[in-house]
Amino acid sequence: MSTQTPHARPGRVLAGLATFFVVLLVVLLAGSHWGDARLTPRLGLDLEGGTQMVLTPVLTGQQQDINQDQLDQARDIINQRADAGGIAGAEVTTQGGRNIVVSMPGVPSQEVEDAIRRSSQLQFRPVLVVMPTGGLAPLPTPTDDVTDEPTGEPTDDATESVEPTTPATPEASPTTNSGLIPQGFAADATPTEAPTDASTDEATESPAGEESADPGVTPTDPTDPAWVTDALYAEFEALDCTTDDEATAEQDPAAAVVACRAGGGEKYILGPVVVDGSGIADASAGYQAGPQGQPSSTVEIALELTGDAREAYGQISSQMVQLPTPRNQLAAVLDRQVIVAPYFQSAILDGRASITGGFTIEEARALAQQLKFGALPMSFALETRDQVSPLLGGEQLRMGLLAGLIGMILVFGYSLFQYRLLGFVTIGSLVLAGALTYLVVTLLGWRYNYRLDMAGVTGLIVAVGITADSFIVFFERVRDEVRDGRTIRSAVDAGWERASRTILAGDAVTLLAAGVLWTLASSNVRGFAFTLGLTTIIDLIIVFFFTKPMMQWLTRREFFGQGHKLSGLNPELLGARNPIYAGRGRVRGPITEGAQA
């Protein structure tokens, strides 16, 4: 009996592949018409040229020089930022033991330049005082906001915890003040209310946390209001978030500081750093999941902390979740600007934090990308910016493409000589593989800034031989089955069962080699590794969804199914054995489909 799959419908598989091609083509044409997509692949630095930027470190008064370790660390981080996906072909090198040279294909945007050279030092600091930039009073959170904390306390209990806004008694310590804000700020918190003598005297005798400046009063932890001294509060009052630009100024991580909210609106007094950005293992942007796991409209940045940062974050969250607002808020400070200052709803002990703050998904992705690649040990200033000519240019690209075309013609000739008209299946498969590769490379250039360099072109040329090898393995397995006495239709299915394992094993080895090259090689060799891996995956798509169903469809036609001498599957020319029953539904000999037992 036959091993032909009873429900094999090669026509549907071929139609599905054609639909896939049409979808990719429509996406590319639509992107070209309504977006900034190009109908040709983007070229790399060696083929198209680009921009070269020389960055010099910005040294502060506390940092007189840099060492080689800092420079190497900065180079690696800048390389990750300039070539986030590893496929843009950016090159980052050091120069003179001090400067960093960044060479990028094309003309980078201002946002890309800023992301490359900014330090982006993320720090988590507890909030001590918050004030609107247009007002004079701190912003203690209203009672109903406190009830949003997951303590489950009733409104009356929550109201009692906010009592420090009433006039203080003589026994009240200005440095404790129920933990909300320093005592000197409590008198200013309600300027429109009828003041009492106690509150007036208090505002005069203990302005701005005067008691905190007492040498005998020492802050006990990063959330202690005793960090707020007269000098710090004066700096806080003088801070103008609409004009001050101190994003690159260095701040002591062990001291309390003042900071503005990114985009304006609020300014803060913040305690010492409790967790820094070096402990971030991963950062990603997306939409926060709802109660039932469904995506919501809230944009979040998901942080994953590791090592000491995970432990420190768990400890500070366990402590701050029990404090009143605003001391239960932990500000994420990026380059001296507070990007968000959420309050803790619960202790975070697993090192997985979520930041939300009304930013767009694009802003969140840009920020997550900076945070993911760590903090530069210093910031850099742009010293020079020049356009660079292509190292190889269009002539080398044309020669490389010509070499690939010659290789394909040789493969076409060999296929027609060895497999007769069956060789047209090889030709069609290679043409489709080339078309799919072109579409994918062009779309990647549009969406992910993939740049095709000369190393990548070399990978495409090598892929011609790898793809042709898969077809040869399949055809030879089918011909072996015909020699063993199977009918041609059953030989295709039996040959595919044997050939598919060999094809998968061979392509798996190629993918493994491409992965090793991608991991260990430099940016130039990465282009070769990427195209080698990409074309190997495309080879599997073509073999499984075109070559196999096309062979099944052709063997249902009389020319191939009856083994015409020009079909490449003629049993007599292949030396099939005599028609003797061999068991398991097979006969040995050159029989046709209609004569099968």
Phi and psi in degrees as a GROMACS rama.xvg file:
@    title "Ramachandran Plot"
@    xaxis  label "Phi"
@    yaxis  label "Psi"
@TYPE xy
-90.4535  149.349  SER-2
-96.2314  10.5615  THR-3
-60.8115  129.944  GLN-4
-61.3627  122.608  THR-5
-64.2714  -30.5698  PRO-6
-109.97  19.8164  HIS-7
-64.3592  124.311  ALA-8
-127.134  81.5583  ARG-9
-63.1756  -27.529  PRO-10
-61.4785  -40.0082  GLY-11
-67.4934  -38.7661  ARG-12
-64.7911  -43.5397  VAL-13
-64.3701  -38.3238  LEU-14
-66.0943  -37.8537  ALA-15
-63.9415  -40.3867  GLY-16
-65.6721  -40.5521  LEU-17
-62.4108  -39.5974  ALA-18
-63.0384  -40.1071  THR-19
-60.5232  -43.4573  PHE-20
-62.3594  -43.4022  PHE-21
-63.9176  -39.8226  VAL-22
-62.7729  -45.9172  VAL-23
-61.3835  -41.4135  LEU-24
-65.8898  -41.7127  LEU-25
-64.7487  -41.2824  VAL-26
-60.722  -43.3798  VAL-27
-65.4086  -44.5832  LEU-28
-65.5333  -39.8161  LEU-29
-64.926  -41.1341  ALA-30
-64.858  -32.9815  GLY-31
-71.8694  -35.1599  SER-32
-81.4436  -42.9002  HIS-33
-106.286  -11.4587  TRP-34
-124.994  -154.791  GLY-35
-107.496  22.4402  ASP-36
-70.0533  150.646  ALA-37
-112.589  152.609  ARG-38
-85.6971  -0.182129  LEU-39
-125.666  152.914  THR-40
-63.1106  149.368  PRO-41
-76.3402  140.285  ARG-42
-100.533  155.466  LEU-43
-83.1073  -175.505  GLY-44
-63.3359  -36.8411  LEU-45
-76.6673  -16.6525  ASP-46
-107.557  -28.4086  LEU-47
-116.671  -19.1558  GLU-48
85.1275  -175.557  GLY-49
176.869  -143.03  GLY-50
-124.425  136.131  THR-51
-116.846  125.375  GLN-52
-119.542  132.189  MET-53
-104.13  118.609  VAL-54
-106.129  135.348  LEU-55
-117.916  140.044  THR-56
-68.3717  145.412  PRO-57
-97.0414  113.06  VAL-58
-97.3516  138.569  LEU-59
-98.0496  179.672  THR-60
-63.6676  -28.6819  GLY-61
-86.7244  -7.76618  GLN-62
-127.238  103.131  GLN-63
-89.5941  -20.9684  GLN-64
-158.302  167.464  ASP-65
-120.715  152.112  ILE-66
-104.115  173.175  ASN-67
-66.6089  -34.148  GLN-68
-63.4883  -42.8104  ASP-69
-63.6841  -40.1479  GLN-70
-66.2898  -41.7107  LEU-71
-65.6924  -39.6006  ASP-72
-63.2619  -43.7394  GLN-73
-63.018  -40.0268  ALA-74
-61.4967  -44.6137  ARG-75
-64.2317  -41.9073  ASP-76
-68.3492  -42.5647  ILE-77
-63.6876  -37.2171  ILE-78
-62.3374  -39.7978  ASN-79
-67.1427  -39.3196  GLN-80
-69.5104  -42.1929  ARG-81
-69.8652  -28.2029  ALA-82
-133.069  64.9524  ASP-83
-56.4048  -42.9762  ALA-84
-87.6173  -5.58588  GLY-85
75.3659  11.8974  GLY-86
-126.144  7.75035  ILE-87
-90.787  -11.535  ALA-88
78.4272  22.3177  GLY-89
-74.8504  148.253  ALA-90
-124.008  128.951  GLU-91
-126.654  122.292  VAL-92
-134.323  164.843  THR-93
-97.6423  156.622  THR-94
-140.602  121.5  GLN-95
66.6241  18.4643  GLY-96
68.2342  16.4857  GLY-97
-144.866  -49.227  ARG-98
-90.4765  162.226  ASN-99
-122.243  130.881  ILE-100
-107.126  123.668  VAL-101
-114.426  120.035  VAL-102
-114.396  122.192  SER-103
-128.455  142.035  MET-104
-66.2251  146.662  PRO-105
70.6766  -156.171  GLY-106
-117.244  107.184  VAL-107
-68.6668  150.322  PRO-108
-75.1618  166.888  SER-109
-63.354  -35.3709  GLN-110
-63.0829  -39.3222  GLU-111
-66.4683  -42.6508  VAL-112
-60.9983  -44.2758  GLU-113
-63.8312  -40.7376  ASP-114
-65.8018  -29.568  ALA-115
-71.9457  -44.7613  ILE-116
-99.0999  -9.18775  ARG-117
-80.0763  148.322  ARG-118
-70.9751  -35.4847  SER-119
50.7762  52.1108  SER-120
-85.4737  110.533  GLN-121
-88.2094  131.036  LEU-122
-133.908  143.391  GLN-123
-106.227  117.611  PHE-124
-126.724  139.29  ARG-125
-71.101  142.432  PRO-126
-82.2483  129.767  VAL-127
-104.622  -42.9126  LEU-128
-142.927  141.354  VAL-129
-131.204  140.335  VAL-130
-143.598  140.528  MET-131
-67.5292  141.917  PRO-132
-65.6634  -20.7701  THR-133
-97.7292  2.26479  GLY-134
-122.007  -176.875  GLY-135
-118.009  -1.87236  LEU-136
-113.962  146.014  ALA-137
-62.9607  166.661  PRO-138
-116.249  77.7691  LEU-139
-66.2156  136.945  PRO-140
-70.7429  137.242  THR-141
-58.7851  164.035  PRO-142
-59.1346  -40.95  THR-143
-68.5841  -22.6535  ASP-144
-71.2898  -34.5758  ASP-145
-64.4297  -33.881  VAL-146
-69.7524  -11.6593  THR-147
-75.7338  -12.9857  ASP-148
-68.0363  150.097  GLU-149
-79.2505  39.9212  PRO-150
-89.1552  -20.035  THR-151
72.9004  13.1804  GLY-152
-77.3036  148.1  GLU-153
-71.4783  167.347  PRO-154
-60.9383  -40.3954  THR-155
-61.6258  -43.8877  ASP-156
-64.1412  -39.0334  ASP-157
-65.8473  -37.2293  ALA-158
-63.277  -38.4786  THR-159
-64.9466  -29.3977  GLU-160
-76.6271  -8.96703  SER-161
-107.224  13.0347  VAL-162
-61.4339  -15.9638  GLU-163
-63.9652  -6.7911  PRO-164
-75.2672  -10.1995  THR-165
-83.6184  162.069  THR-166
-55.8776  139.005  PRO-167
-80.0333  147.46  ALA-168
-85.123  161.969  THR-169
-59.3774  -26.6675  PRO-170
-77.9632  -14.3769  GLU-171
-72.8469  134.096  ALA-172
-86.5617  130.548  SER-173
-63.5344  -19.4138  PRO-174
-92.8021  -13.6996  THR-175
-99.5011  -62.683  THR-176
52.9002  38.1978  ASN-177
58.851  11.4549  SER-178
79.5273  9.39413  GLY-179
-88.0452  -64.3713  LEU-180
-142.589  161.184  ILE-181
-59.3718  153.107  PRO-182
-59.2261  -37.8766  GLN-183
-60.7645  -26.1984  GLY-184
-83.3385  -20.5921  PHE-185
-65.9475  -34.8433  ALA-186
-68.3303  -31.7713  ALA-187
-84.6898  -10.9804  ASP-188
-71.7063  -23.3131  ALA-189
-130.458  65.0327  THR-190
-69.1666  -20.8842  PRO-191
-86.5755  -11.4793  THR-192
-82.7883  156.962  GLU-193
-66.8499  115.636  ALA-194
-77.2253  149.946  PRO-195
-99.513  166.894  THR-196
-61.6103  -37.9319  ASP-197
-63.1434  -44.7532  ALA-198
-69.0942  -34.5558  SER-199
-67.1488  -47.2987  THR-200
-61.2071  -37.7039  ASP-201
-65.0127  -40.4333  GLU-202
-66.1882  -28.7836  ALA-203
-82.2587  -42.2464  THR-204
-83.7647  -25.7479  GLU-205
-128.343  57.6177  SER-206
-72.3101  139.163  PRO-207
52.6196  41.9603  ALA-208
72.9951  40.8433  GLY-209
-58.3465  -38.5076  GLU-210
-62.3947  -28.8622  GLU-211
-66.1021  -24.0327  SER-212
-81.6947  -5.43309  ALA-213
-62.5399  128.464  ASP-214
-58.2217  -23.0543  PRO-215
-79.9336  -10.7656  GLY-216
-102.832  116.82  VAL-217
-118.364  132.85  THR-218
-59.2039  136.833  PRO-219
-92.6262  -23.7828  THR-220
-159.084  170.161  ASP-221
-61.2333  -18.7503  PRO-222
-96.4679  3.79761  THR-223
-73.6918  126.82  ASP-224
-62.1177  -12.2938  PRO-225
-64.664  -11.9036  ALA-226
-66.3214  -21.8797  TRP-227
-82.9678  106.468  VAL-228
-103.121  172.48  THR-229
-58.9059  -44.9211  ASP-230
-64.4694  -41.1908  ALA-231
-67.2564  -39.7206  LEU-232
-69.0109  -33.0282  TYR-233
-64.8298  -41.7137  ALA-234
-63.7475  -37.025  GLU-235
-64.1193  -44.5997  PHE-236
-66.6085  -34.8677  GLU-237
-79.8086  -14.1615  ALA-238
-66.5433  121.709  LEU-239
-111.452  103.7  ASP-240
-71.4426  -12.7242  CYS-241
-85.832  -18.291  THR-242
-124.935  -29.4623  THR-243
-69.4578  134.961  ASP-244
-129.388  87.9251  ASP-245
-121.03  31.205  GLU-246
-64.041  -26.2971  ALA-247
-96.6602  -3.71267  THR-248
-70.5328  144.562  ALA-249
-83.7442  139.172  GLU-250
-120.53  141.056  GLN-251
-72.4109  118.726  ASP-252
-66.9997  -17.0802  PRO-253
-96.3537  6.34752  ALA-254
-124.631  160.278  ALA-255
-75.3761  147.112  ALA-256
-138.526  170.149  VAL-257
-110.015  151.827  VAL-258
-156.499  155.683  ALA-259
-103.275  154.976  CYS-260
-75.2706  135.657  ARG-261
-60.0457  124.303  ALA-262
91.1041  -3.08916  GLY-263
85.674  -179.1  GLY-264
109.053  -40.4249  GLY-265
-146.739  156.156  GLU-266
-133.763  157.711  LYS-267
-134.741  153.368  TYR-268
-107.905  124.433  ILE-269
-119.6  145.522  LEU-270
-77.205  -176.851  GLY-271
-62.9176  163.557  PRO-272
-68.1025  129.832  VAL-273
-104.398  -28.5587  VAL-274
-144.973  135.969  VAL-275
-109.946  170.133  ASP-276
-69.8265  -14.1801  GLY-277
-67.2839  -17.2339  SER-278
-88.6647  3.89764  GLY-279
-80.6735  117.498  ILE-280
-84.7558  -31.7226  ALA-281
-158.145  152.062  ASP-282
-145.059  131.545  ALA-283
-141.934  151.577  SER-284
-112.155  146.258  ALA-285
-177.571  -167.742  GLY-286
-100.026  131.291  TYR-287
-64.1658  139.605  GLN-288
-75.1337  142.407  ALA-289
-79.8577  -176.135  GLY-290
-59.2236  -32.3612  PRO-291
-97.4596  10.8398  GLN-292
89.7741  -3.61576  GLY-293
-79.8067  149.442  GLN-294
-64.7845  138.913  PRO-295
-106.873  -177.012  SER-296
-90.9059  0.532632  SER-297
-84.6093  123.138  THR-298
-84.0043  134.156  VAL-299
-134.031  155.894  GLU-300
-111.781  116.793  ILE-301
-92.8588  122.089  ALA-302
-108.605  141.045  LEU-303
-121.146  115.814  GLU-304
-100.716  152.911  LEU-305
-138.066  164.034  THR-306
63.4809  -137.009  GLY-307
-64.707  -32.6873  ASP-308
-63.3957  -36.9167  ALA-309
-63.3458  -44.2888  ARG-310
-67.1545  -42.7778  GLU-311
-65.1822  -38.0382  ALA-312
-66.3215  -38.852  TYR-313
-64.8102  -39.337  GLY-314
-68.4076  -46.0527  GLN-315
-69.728  -33.6837  ILE-316
-68.96  -36.5476  SER-317
-65.0232  -33.6283  SER-318
-77.6832  -46.2226  GLN-319
-76.5291  -23.1061  MET-320
-65.0021  -19.0334  VAL-321
-94.4204  -4.06982  GLN-322
-90.0604  156.334  LEU-323
-76.7429  161.509  PRO-324
-70.4772  139.037  THR-325
-93.3124  6.18975  PRO-326
-74.3247  -2.51057  ARG-327
-96.2883  10.9033  ASN-328
-100.649  136.261  GLN-329
-115.2  115.202  LEU-330
-86.0359  133.84  ALA-331
-92.876  112.064  ALA-332
-106.828  121.6  VAL-333
-119.382  113.931  LEU-334
53.1825  47.649  ASP-335
67.6948  16.3072  ARG-336
-120.631  134.424  GLN-337
-79.5867  112.927  VAL-338
-83.1643  -29.4018  ILE-339
-166.97  147.55  VAL-340
-134.099  70.1558  ALA-341
-76.1842  155.942  PRO-342
-94.186  156.144  TYR-343
-80.4131  130.835  PHE-344
-92.2251  -23.8541  GLN-345
-162.928  165.573  SER-346
-70.3372  139.385  ALA-347
-110.334  102.029  ILE-348
-103.716  -11.8713  LEU-349
-96.0326  2.77328  ASP-350
78.0252  12.8537  GLY-351
-115.076  108.63  ARG-352
-114.463  157.138  ALA-353
-128.548  128.79  SER-354
-111.048  124.107  ILE-355
-125.828  150.179  THR-356
-174.096  26.919  GLY-357
77.8877  14.6183  GLY-358
-88.4029  162.432  PHE-359
-78.2224  167.704  THR-360
-66.1412  -33.911  ILE-361
-66.9233  -43.2804  GLU-362
-63.1885  -40.4681  GLU-363
-65.4173  -39.8637  ALA-364
-66.578  -41.2171  ARG-365
-63.8637  -42.5244  ALA-366
-67.4937  -42.8863  LEU-367
-61.8534  -36.3814  ALA-368
-64.4924  -42.0688  GLN-369
-65.4273  -43.7479  GLN-370
-67.5084  -35.3488  LEU-371
-63.4615  -33.5235  LYS-372
-91.5894  12.1853  PHE-373
81.6211  -177.584  GLY-374
-105.647  131.655  ALA-375
-65.2892  143.33  LEU-376
-68.679  -8.21343  PRO-377
-163.113  167.107  MET-378
-97.5188  162.244  SER-379
-128.038  146.262  PHE-380
-107.33  147.271  ALA-381
-79.5376  114.929  LEU-382
-87.5413  -52.1327  GLU-383
-138.395  154.813  THR-384
-143.86  114.005  ARG-385
-131.061  154.473  ASP-386
-88.1281  135.922  GLN-387
-114.596  143.824  VAL-388
-81.6267  156.127  SER-389
-63.4032  139  PRO-390
-72.6195  -31.7933  LEU-391
-111.365  -53.6715  LEU-392
88.2245  -176.077  GLY-393
-66.7804  -29.4067  GLY-394
-65.5129  -43.5761  GLU-395
-65.9886  -35.2512  GLN-396
-64.9132  -42.6285  LEU-397
-63.8815  -39.8195  ARG-398
-65.6849  -38.4538  MET-399
-66.076  -42.8205  GLY-400
-66.6602  -34.9307  LEU-401
-64.4995  -40.1257  LEU-402
-61.8878  -41.1829  ALA-403
-64.8592  -39.222  GLY-404
-64.89  -41.5334  LEU-405
-62.2474  -41.0847  ILE-406
-61.2511  -42.4177  GLY-407
-66.134  -39.0014  MET-408
-63.2507  -40.6762  ILE-409
-63.7957  -40.2181  LEU-410
-65.1265  -40.0965  VAL-411
-60.4133  -46.7637  PHE-412
-62.4935  -42.8324  GLY-413
-63.9928  -42.1635  TYR-414
-62.0311  -43.1351  SER-415
-68.4504  -35.9095  LEU-416
-69.9755  -42.3934  PHE-417
-82.1845  -36.7615  GLN-418
-117.774  12.1217  TYR-419
54.0947  -133.687  ARG-420
-70.9082  -18.6473  LEU-421
-63.3515  -21.6402  LEU-422
-63.7428  -20.7959  GLY-423
-66.7077  -23.621  PHE-424
-66.1633  -40.6966  VAL-425
-62.4938  -44.4001  THR-426
-62.1215  -46.559  ILE-427
-61.744  -38.7679  GLY-428
-65.5997  -42.3488  SER-429
-67.1946  -38.6656  LEU-430
-63.7621  -44.6947  VAL-431
-65.2481  -39.6386  LEU-432
-62.5704  -39.9521  ALA-433
-66.2573  -40.6891  GLY-434
-65.9627  -41.9888  ALA-435
-66.1667  -40.0339  LEU-436
-61.6341  -42.5643  THR-437
-61.544  -46.1087  TYR-438
-63.1514  -44.8265  LEU-439
-66.7725  -43.7979  VAL-440
-63.4039  -40.0976  VAL-441
-67.2531  -42.3582  THR-442
-66.2796  -38.2637  LEU-443
-64.9111  -35.5974  LEU-444
-64.3954  -33.8869  GLY-445
-75.9146  -49.2198  TRP-446
-86.0656  -31.5673  ARG-447
-125.87  13.2582  TYR-448
58.101  35.9664  ASN-449
-70.3665  133.053  TYR-450
-116.039  128.401  ARG-451
-90.5493  109.533  LEU-452
-102.601  -176.088  ASP-453
-66.4409  -34.4402  MET-454
-63.4964  -37.401  ALA-455
-66.7505  -38.865  GLY-456
-61.4176  -38.5358  VAL-457
-61.9732  -40.3296  THR-458
-63.1433  -36.4066  GLY-459
-66.0591  -37.7545  LEU-460
-67.352  -43.5205  ILE-461
-61.3078  -32.7122  VAL-462
-64.7158  -23.7306  ALA-463
-60.744  -46.1923  VAL-464
-66.9867  -38.033  GLY-465
-64.7998  -42.3674  ILE-466
-66.8009  -43.8083  THR-467
-62.8319  -33.7667  ALA-468
-62.3694  -36.9852  ASP-469
-63.2486  -41.2414  SER-470
-66.9566  -39.5914  PHE-471
-63.1037  -42.4937  ILE-472
-59.503  -44.0988  VAL-473
-65.2719  -48.4313  PHE-474
-63.1906  -39.6078  PHE-475
-69.4436  -35.0731  GLU-476
-64.2906  -41.7152  ARG-477
-63.331  -43.8265  VAL-478
-66.4773  -33.6153  ARG-479
-62.5595  -40.7781  ASP-480
-66.2163  -36.8817  GLU-481
-65.0938  -40.14  VAL-482
-63.6647  -30.2992  ARG-483
-80.0636  -0.938589  ASP-484
105.691  3.87445  GLY-485
-75.71  155.544  ARG-486
-69.6972  161.909  THR-487
-65.8331  -41.4032  ILE-488
-64.7242  -43.3962  ARG-489
-71.9413  -27.4361  SER-490
-66.7524  -32.3519  ALA-491
-64.6189  -45.2441  VAL-492
-68.8891  -43.9858  ASP-493
-66.8418  -39.6074  ALA-494
-65.794  -35.4402  GLY-495
-66.2724  -39.0715  TRP-496
-58.9368  -37.7455  GLU-497
-80.6888  -41.2324  ARG-498
-71.6653  -36.0826  ALA-499
-60.3914  -37.7174  SER-500
-65.2803  -41.4852  ARG-501
-65.7364  -41.9453  THR-502
-63.6668  -44.6932  ILE-503
-63.0648  -41.0686  LEU-504
-64.707  -43.9001  ALA-505
-64.5582  -44.13  GLY-506
-69.3327  -31.5683  ASP-507
-63.3149  -40.7337  ALA-508
-63.9902  -41.5868  VAL-509
-63.6514  -43.3288  THR-510
-62.9666  -38.424  LEU-511
-63.728  -43.3766  LEU-512
-63.9644  -40.8833  ALA-513
-63.4504  -40.0438  ALA-514
-64.1986  -40.1982  GLY-515
-65.1405  -43.5973  VAL-516
-61.5279  -42.191  LEU-517
-62.5086  -38.5266  TRP-518
-75.7291  -39.8268  THR-519
-101.674  -19.7083  LEU-520
-87.4374  170.551  ALA-521
-80.8963  -179.281  SER-522
-63.3206  -34.4844  SER-523
-65.5698  -46.9109  ASN-524
-71.2336  -23.5942  VAL-525
-61.4605  -33.9231  ARG-526
-61.1984  -40.8865  GLY-527
-65.2506  -45.2214  PHE-528
-62.7076  -39.6671  ALA-529
-66.002  -48.3803  PHE-530
-67.6645  -32.8111  THR-531
-64.1679  -45.689  LEU-532
-66.8967  -40.7661  GLY-533
-62.4653  -47.3009  LEU-534
-68.8145  -27.4241  THR-535
-67.5212  -41.1376  THR-536
-65.0502  -40.4612  ILE-537
-65.0174  -35.1467  ILE-538
-58.7236  -43.8912  ASP-539
-63.7477  -40.5642  LEU-540
-61.5668  -45.8405  ILE-541
-67.4154  -43.806  ILE-542
-64.5511  -42.368  VAL-543
-79.3837  -32.8214  PHE-544
-111.6  0.710102  PHE-545
-131.068  -56.2701  PHE-546
-62.2695  -49.3599  THR-547
-63.7764  -54.2685  LYS-548
-63.7582  -30.1225  PRO-549
-66.689  -39.2799  MET-550
-64.5554  -41.9686  MET-551
-63.0736  -39.8589  GLN-552
-68.7108  -39.3917  TRP-553
-67.9831  -37.2398  LEU-554
-70.3614  -10.7863  THR-555
-85.7386  -7.31463  ARG-556
-90.5713  145.964  ARG-557
-60.5969  -36.4897  GLU-558
-60.4486  -44.9467  PHE-559
-89.5432  -37.7236  PHE-560
-65.7902  -29.7646  GLY-561
-93.9361  0.51816  GLN-562
72.9751  50.562  GLY-563
-58.7697  151.426  HIS-564
-63.5895  -25.5132  LYS-565
-93.5932  1.08933  LEU-566
-77.6282  -21.9651  SER-567
87.4579  0.425399  GLY-568
-125.221  20.6873  LEU-569
-68.3994  121.476  ASN-570
-60.3311  -38.2174  PRO-571
-65.8874  -45.1215  GLU-572
-67.1376  -26.5916  LEU-573
-84.2039  -7.60819  LEU-574
76.9867  44.419  GLY-575
-67.1072  151.24  ALA-576
-75.3592  170.608  ARG-577
-62.8976  148.668  ASN-578
-71.0587  80.0645  PRO-579
-117.952  136.043  ILE-580
-64.3602  129.165  TYR-581
-114.308  7.99919  ALA-582
84.7644  162.276  GLY-583
55.1234  36.3484  ARG-584
76.4473  14.6709  GLY-585
-111.977  148.73  ARG-586
-127.123  148.793  VAL-587
-98.8307  116.499  ARG-588
144.288  163.741  GLY-589
-77.6903  84.306  PRO-590
-110.131  160.995  ILE-591
-96.5832  171.593  THR-592
-60.9014  -37.4504  GLU-593
-73.3381  -17.7315  GLY-594
-97.2173  9.39759  ALA-595
-69.8272  139.388  GLN-596
